Amino acid sequence: MSPPFIGNQPVAWLSGQGESTWVYYANGQQELVSIPLLVLLERMPTLLRIHKQAAINPRFLASAQLINFRRATVLIRYAGTERTFGVGHRWLADVKLVLRRHRWGAGDGLSDGVD
């Protein structure tokens, strides 16, 4: 699958706001588009849904940490910026699966018997 782009800009992460979505690009720019988050995620299946209102591009994932069996955080880095997100418990299993596919090992903090 190709990396997620809008126009010719790679997407770093998305923030849904009702029927609109804030798109944060890898170069640090952002824009509000009149497209719901769910529709953008259908168009860009390589993005990782981490919360009801947020999705990240796994290419910018810097770290992940398990807080307890239902909560985790992920950190992304892009354009000289760091951003930490809470992972919703609904999406925790999907996040762990993607991390394991990207070879995050036993030291990723997500292998503590919470499958």
C-alpha positions in Angstrom: 0.0 0.0 0.0 1.2 3.5 -0.7 1.7 6.0 2.1 -1.2 8.3 2.9 -1.1 11.6 0.9 -3.5 14.4 0.3 -2.4 16.1 -2.9 1.3 15.7 -2.9 1.8 16.0 0.9 2.3 13.0 3.2 -0.1 12.9 6.1 1.3 12.7 9.6 -2.0 12.4 11.5 -5.7 13.3 11.4 -8.1 14.7 14.0 -11.8 14.3 13.4 -14.2 17.1 14.3 -17.7 16.0 13.4 -18.2 16.2 9.6 -14.7 17.8 9.2 -11.2 16.6 9.8 -8.0 18.5 10.6 -5.2 17.1 8.5 -1.7 17.5 9.8 1.0 17.0 7.2 4.6 15.7 7.6 5.9 19.2 6.7 4.1 20.8 9.7 1.3 22.4 7.8 -2.3 21.7 8.6 -5.7 22.2 7.0 -9.3 21.6 7.8 -11.1 19.5 5.2 -14.9 19.0 4.9 -14.5 15.2 5.0 -15.3 13.0 8.0 -12.5 11.1 9.6 -14.1 7.8 8.8 -14.2 8.6 5.1 -10.5 9.7 5.1 -9.6 6.4 6.9 -11.4 4.4 4.2 -9.4 6.3 1.5 -6.1 5.9 3.4 -6.1 2.4 4.9 -2.4 2.6 6.0 -3.3 5.2 8.7 -3.8 3.7 12.2 -6.9 4.6 14.1 -5.9 5.2 17.7 -8.9 7.0 19.1 -12.5 8.0 18.3 -11.2 11.2 16.9 -7.6 10.5 15.8 -5.5 8.4 13.4 -1.7 8.4 12.9 0.7 7.5 10.1 2.7 4.6 11.6 5.8 5.9 9.6 6.1 8.7 12.2 5.6 6.5 15.2 8.5 7.1 17.7 7.4 5.1 20.7 4.5 3.4 22.4 3.8 2.6 26.0 1.3 0.4 27.8 -0.2 2.2 30.8 -2.4 -0.6 32.0 -4.4 -3.4 30.3 -6.8 -0.9 28.7 -4.7 2.2 28.1 -1.6 3.0 26.1 0.1 6.1 24.6 1.9 6.6 21.3 4.3 9.3 20.4 4.8 10.5 16.8 7.6 12.8 15.5 7.3 14.9 12.3 8.5 18.3 11.1 10.6 18.8 14.3 7.4 18.3 16.4 6.5 15.6 18.9 2.9 14.7 19.7 1.6 12.2 22.3 -1.8 10.5 21.9 -3.8 8.4 24.2 -4.9 5.1 22.6 -8.6 4.4 23.1 -9.3 0.9 24.6 -11.4 0.0 21.5 -8.3 0.4 19.3 -5.6 -1.0 21.6 -5.6 -4.5 20.0 -5.3 -3.0 16.5 -2.5 -0.7 17.6 -0.6 -3.6 19.1 -1.1 -5.7 16.0 0.4 -2.9 13.7 3.3 -2.4 16.1 4.2 -6.0 16.0 4.0 -6.1 12.2 6.4 -3.1 12.2 8.8 -5.2 14.4 8.4 -3.4 17.6 9.8 -6.1 19.9 9.3 -7.2 23.5 10.7 -3.9 24.8 7.8 -2.0 23.3 5.9 -2.0 26.5 2.9 -3.7 24.8 3.7 -7.3 25.3 2.6 -7.7 28.9 -0.1 -10.3 28.5 -2.8 -7.9 27.4 -3.8 -9.6 24.3 
